[in-house]
Amino acid sequence: MRLHAREFKEEMGPMVVDKSTTAPVNGAPASYGDLRAVFINCTLKKSPALSHTQGLMDKSIALMRSEGVTVDTVRFIDHDIATGVYPDMREHGWKDDAWPDDVWPLVQAADILVVGGPIWLGDNSSITRQLIERLYAMSGLYNAKGQYVFYGKTAGALITGNEDGVKHSAMSILYSLQHIGYSIPPAADAGWIGEVGPGPSYLDPGSGGPENDFTNRNTTFMTWNLLHTARMLKDAGGIPAYGNLRQAWNDGERFGFDANPEYR
Protein backbone atom coordinates (compact mmCIF):
# COMPACT_ATOMS: atom_id res chain seq x y z
CA MET A 1 0.00 0.00 0.00
CA ARG A 2 1.35 3.44 -0.95
CA LEU A 3 0.56 6.29 1.41
CA HIS A 4 0.48 9.97 0.56
CA ALA A 5 2.49 12.27 2.83
CA ARG A 6 -0.51 13.28 4.97
CA GLU A 7 -1.69 9.67 5.30
CA PHE A 8 1.84 8.59 6.21
CA LYS A 9 1.96 11.21 8.97
CA GLU A 10 -1.38 10.06 10.35
CA GLU A 11 -0.32 6.41 10.15
CA MET A 12 3.01 6.97 11.90
CA GLY A 13 1.81 9.48 14.48
CA PRO A 14 3.64 12.64 15.59
CA MET A 15 7.33 12.82 14.76
CA VAL A 16 9.61 12.88 17.79
CA VAL A 17 12.99 14.57 17.44
CA ASP A 18 15.71 13.24 19.71
CA LYS A 19 17.71 16.23 20.91
CA SER A 20 19.77 14.30 23.43
CA THR A 21 22.69 13.93 21.00
CA THR A 22 22.74 17.54 19.85
CA ALA A 23 26.33 18.71 20.12
CA PRO A 24 27.06 22.08 21.73
CA VAL A 25 28.35 24.82 19.47
CA ASN A 26 31.95 25.36 20.56
CA GLY A 27 33.42 26.90 17.43
CA ALA A 28 34.69 25.50 14.16
CA PRO A 29 35.77 21.84 14.34
CA ALA A 30 38.86 22.34 12.17
CA SER A 31 41.13 24.95 10.62
CA TYR A 32 40.70 26.04 7.03
CA GLY A 33 43.65 28.34 6.44
CA ASP A 34 45.22 26.06 3.84
CA LEU A 35 42.09 26.04 1.64
CA ARG A 36 41.55 28.12 -1.46
CA ALA A 37 38.23 29.16 -2.99
CA VAL A 38 37.17 30.93 -6.16
CA PHE A 39 33.85 32.75 -6.49
CA ILE A 40 32.76 33.37 -10.08
CA ASN A 41 30.02 35.96 -10.59
CA CYS A 42 28.02 35.39 -13.76
CA THR A 43 26.18 38.72 -13.73
CA LEU A 44 25.37 40.27 -17.11
CA LYS A 45 26.76 43.64 -15.92
CA LYS A 46 30.34 44.67 -16.52
CA SER A 47 32.30 46.42 -13.79
CA PRO A 48 31.84 48.89 -12.20
CA ALA A 49 28.05 48.43 -12.44
CA LEU A 50 26.37 47.28 -9.23
CA SER A 51 25.93 43.50 -9.09
CA HIS A 52 23.23 42.25 -6.71
CA THR A 53 24.62 38.74 -7.07
CA GLN A 54 27.97 40.00 -5.82
CA GLY A 55 26.22 41.43 -2.78
CA LEU A 56 25.06 37.96 -1.78
CA MET A 57 28.36 36.33 -2.71
CA ASP A 58 30.24 38.82 -0.53
CA LYS A 59 28.55 37.39 2.57
CA SER A 60 29.87 33.92 1.86
CA ILE A 61 33.26 35.33 0.87
CA ALA A 62 33.53 37.27 4.15
CA LEU A 63 32.74 34.14 6.17
CA MET A 64 35.36 32.07 4.34
CA ARG A 65 37.99 34.79 4.71
CA SER A 66 37.23 35.06 8.42
CA GLU A 67 38.28 31.40 8.65
CA GLY A 68 41.56 32.06 6.87
CA VAL A 69 40.55 30.74 3.43
CA THR A 70 42.27 32.37 0.45
CA VAL A 71 39.46 33.62 -1.78
CA ASP A 72 39.74 34.75 -5.40
CA THR A 73 36.84 36.49 -7.13
CA VAL A 74 36.05 36.70 -10.83
CA ARG A 75 33.40 38.72 -12.63
CA PHE A 76 33.22 36.52 -15.69
CA ILE A 77 31.85 39.11 -18.09
CA ASP A 78 34.80 41.45 -17.44
CA HIS A 79 37.11 39.01 -19.23
CA ASP A 80 37.33 38.45 -22.97
CA ILE A 81 36.32 34.79 -22.75
CA ALA A 82 35.39 32.92 -25.89
CA THR A 83 32.34 30.69 -26.17
CA GLY A 84 32.95 26.99 -26.73
CA VAL A 85 33.76 23.62 -25.22
CA TYR A 86 37.50 23.37 -25.86
CA PRO A 87 40.21 24.32 -23.33
CA ASP A 88 41.59 27.10 -25.54
CA MET A 89 39.25 28.49 -28.16
CA ARG A 90 42.12 30.38 -29.83
CA GLU A 91 42.94 27.01 -31.32
CA HIS A 92 39.43 26.85 -32.77
CA GLY A 93 38.98 30.10 -34.66
CA TRP A 94 38.75 32.69 -31.88
CA LYS A 95 41.21 35.58 -31.88
CA ASP A 96 41.08 36.04 -28.09
CA ASP A 97 40.24 33.79 -25.16
CA ALA A 98 41.03 34.84 -21.59
CA TRP A 99 39.81 31.55 -20.12
CA PRO A 100 43.02 29.47 -20.23
CA ASP A 101 45.29 32.27 -18.96
CA ASP A 102 43.15 34.40 -16.62
CA VAL A 103 40.37 32.25 -15.16
CA TRP A 104 41.25 28.57 -15.46
CA PRO A 105 44.39 28.83 -13.26
CA LEU A 106 42.21 30.16 -10.42
CA VAL A 107 39.67 27.36 -10.85
CA GLN A 108 42.38 24.71 -11.06
CA ALA A 109 44.06 25.95 -7.88
CA ALA A 110 40.85 26.17 -5.85
CA ASP A 111 39.55 23.54 -3.45
CA ILE A 112 36.14 25.26 -3.52
CA LEU A 113 34.19 26.75 -6.44
CA VAL A 114 31.10 28.92 -5.91
CA VAL A 115 29.12 29.88 -8.99
CA GLY A 116 26.86 32.89 -8.56
CA GLY A 117 24.44 34.37 -11.03
CA PRO A 118 21.13 36.08 -11.70
CA ILE A 119 17.83 34.66 -12.86
CA TRP A 120 16.42 35.72 -16.21
CA LEU A 121 13.16 34.24 -17.51
CA GLY A 122 13.26 31.75 -14.64
CA ASP A 123 16.66 30.34 -15.57
CA ASN A 124 20.39 30.95 -15.35
CA SER A 125 21.98 33.79 -17.26
CA SER A 126 23.76 33.21 -20.55
CA ILE A 127 27.05 33.98 -18.79
CA THR A 128 26.40 31.21 -16.26
CA ARG A 129 25.88 28.75 -19.10
CA GLN A 130 29.06 30.00 -20.77
CA LEU A 131 31.00 29.32 -17.57
CA ILE A 132 29.54 25.82 -17.26
CA GLU A 133 30.55 25.09 -20.86
CA ARG A 134 34.10 26.27 -20.26
CA LEU A 135 34.34 24.14 -17.12
CA TYR A 136 33.04 21.19 -19.13
CA ALA A 137 35.79 21.87 -21.67
CA MET A 138 38.38 21.03 -19.01
CA SER A 139 36.68 17.87 -17.78
CA GLY A 140 38.80 15.67 -20.02
CA LEU A 141 41.94 16.66 -18.12
CA TYR A 142 43.25 14.51 -15.27
CA ASN A 143 44.56 15.17 -11.78
CA ALA A 144 47.80 13.74 -10.39
CA LYS A 145 46.08 10.44 -9.54
CA GLY A 146 44.70 9.95 -13.03
CA GLN A 147 41.12 10.95 -12.15
CA TYR A 148 39.14 13.65 -13.90
CA VAL A 149 40.58 17.02 -12.94
CA PHE A 150 37.68 18.20 -10.75
CA TYR A 151 37.79 15.14 -8.46
CA GLY A 152 38.67 16.13 -4.91
CA LYS A 153 37.09 19.58 -5.22
CA THR A 154 33.74 20.83 -3.92
CA ALA A 155 31.28 23.41 -5.23
CA GLY A 156 28.12 25.39 -4.49
CA ALA A 157 25.77 27.94 -6.07
CA LEU A 158 24.34 31.35 -5.14
CA ILE A 159 21.40 32.83 -7.05
CA THR A 160 19.64 36.23 -7.02
CA GLY A 161 16.68 37.65 -8.90
CA ASN A 162 13.23 39.14 -8.59
CA GLU A 163 11.30 36.30 -10.16
CA ASP A 164 10.89 32.58 -9.58
CA GLY A 165 13.71 30.18 -10.40
CA VAL A 166 16.22 29.96 -7.53
CA LYS A 167 15.96 26.21 -7.06
CA HIS A 168 15.74 25.49 -10.78
CA SER A 169 18.85 27.56 -11.49
CA ALA A 170 20.83 26.02 -8.62
CA MET A 171 19.72 22.54 -9.69
CA SER A 172 21.10 23.05 -13.18
CA ILE A 173 24.43 24.40 -11.92
CA LEU A 174 24.96 21.74 -9.27
CA TYR A 175 24.01 18.88 -11.59
CA SER A 176 26.54 20.10 -14.14
CA LEU A 177 29.29 20.47 -11.55
CA GLN A 178 28.82 17.01 -10.05
CA HIS A 179 28.74 15.52 -13.54
CA ILE A 180 32.22 16.83 -14.31
CA GLY A 181 33.62 15.65 -10.98
CA TYR A 182 32.91 18.13 -8.19
CA SER A 183 31.71 16.76 -4.85
CA ILE A 184 28.51 18.56 -3.85
CA PRO A 185 27.83 18.84 -0.11
CA PRO A 186 24.38 18.98 1.48
CA ALA A 187 22.55 22.31 1.23
CA ALA A 188 25.05 23.55 -1.37
CA ASP A 189 22.94 26.44 -2.65
CA ALA A 190 21.31 29.63 -1.43
CA GLY A 191 19.46 32.48 -3.06
CA TRP A 192 17.20 35.48 -2.78
CA ILE A 193 14.27 36.60 -4.90
CA GLY A 194 11.92 39.52 -4.48
CA GLU A 195 8.28 39.63 -5.45
CA VAL A 196 7.35 38.36 -8.88
CA GLY A 197 7.54 41.13 -11.46
CA PRO A 198 9.33 44.49 -11.39
CA GLY A 199 10.58 45.47 -7.98
CA PRO A 200 13.66 46.02 -5.84
CA SER A 201 16.63 43.70 -6.30
CA TYR A 202 18.82 42.28 -3.54
CA LEU A 203 20.91 45.38 -2.72
CA ASP A 204 18.19 47.97 -3.43
CA PRO A 205 16.96 49.98 -0.43
CA GLY A 206 13.92 48.37 1.14
CA SER A 207 14.34 45.03 -0.63
CA GLY A 208 14.80 43.12 2.62
CA GLY A 209 17.36 40.92 0.88
CA PRO A 210 20.42 41.45 3.09
CA GLU A 211 18.26 41.02 6.21
CA ASN A 212 16.36 37.95 5.03
CA ASP A 213 16.89 35.23 7.63
CA PHE A 214 16.11 32.36 5.25
CA THR A 215 18.70 33.55 2.74
CA ASN A 216 21.28 34.31 5.41
CA ARG A 217 20.81 30.92 7.06
CA ASN A 218 21.10 29.03 3.77
CA THR A 219 24.14 31.07 2.71
CA THR A 220 25.81 30.31 6.04
CA PHE A 221 25.00 26.59 5.85
CA MET A 222 26.23 26.39 2.26
CA THR A 223 29.48 28.13 3.15
CA TRP A 224 30.21 25.91 6.14
CA ASN A 225 29.26 22.72 4.31
CA LEU A 226 31.66 23.67 1.54
CA LEU A 227 34.39 24.26 4.13
CA HIS A 228 33.69 20.95 5.87
CA THR A 229 33.64 19.03 2.58
CA ALA A 230 36.80 20.67 1.31
CA ARG A 231 38.52 19.91 4.64
CA MET A 232 37.50 16.25 4.53
CA LEU A 233 38.54 15.86 0.90
CA LYS A 234 41.91 17.51 1.42
CA ASP A 235 42.67 15.51 4.56
CA ALA A 236 41.71 12.28 2.79
CA GLY A 237 43.85 13.05 -0.24
CA GLY A 238 40.75 13.47 -2.42
CA ILE A 239 38.46 10.75 -3.72
CA PRO A 240 40.07 7.27 -3.62
CA ALA A 241 41.62 6.45 -6.99
CA TYR A 242 39.87 3.17 -7.62
CA GLY A 243 36.92 2.48 -9.89
CA ASN A 244 37.18 5.95 -11.45
CA LEU A 245 40.32 5.92 -13.59
CA ARG A 246 39.60 6.51 -17.26
CA GLN A 247 42.94 5.36 -18.61
CA ALA A 248 42.78 2.12 -16.62
CA TRP A 249 39.30 1.52 -18.03
CA ASN A 250 40.60 2.14 -21.54
CA ASP A 251 43.36 -0.40 -20.83
CA GLY A 252 40.82 -3.07 -19.93
CA GLU A 253 40.51 -2.78 -16.14
CA ARG A 254 36.86 -3.16 -15.08
CA PHE A 255 37.15 -2.71 -11.28
CA GLY A 256 34.89 -5.68 -10.53
CA PHE A 257 32.20 -4.77 -13.05
CA ASP A 258 30.87 -7.73 -15.04
CA ALA A 259 29.17 -6.73 -18.27
CA ASN A 260 27.81 -10.26 -18.77
CA PRO A 261 26.74 -11.61 -15.38
CA GLU A 262 25.48 -15.15 -15.10
CA TYR A 263 21.72 -15.05 -14.77
CA ARG A 264 20.31 -17.08 -11.94
Secondary structure, 3 states (H helix, E strand, C coil): CCCCHHHHHHHHCCCCCCCCCCCCCCCCCCCCCCCEEEEEECCCCCCCCCCHHHHHHHHHHHHHHHCCCEEEEEEHHHCCCCCCCCCCHHHHCCCCCCHHHHHHHHHHHCCEEEEEEEEECCEECHHHHHHHHHHHHCCCCECCCCCECCCCCEEEEEEEECCCCHHHHHHHHHHHHHHCCCECCCCCEEEEECCCCCCCCCCCCCCCCCCCHHHHHHHHHHHHHHHHHHHHHHHCCCCCCCCCCHHHHHCCCCCCCCCCCCCC
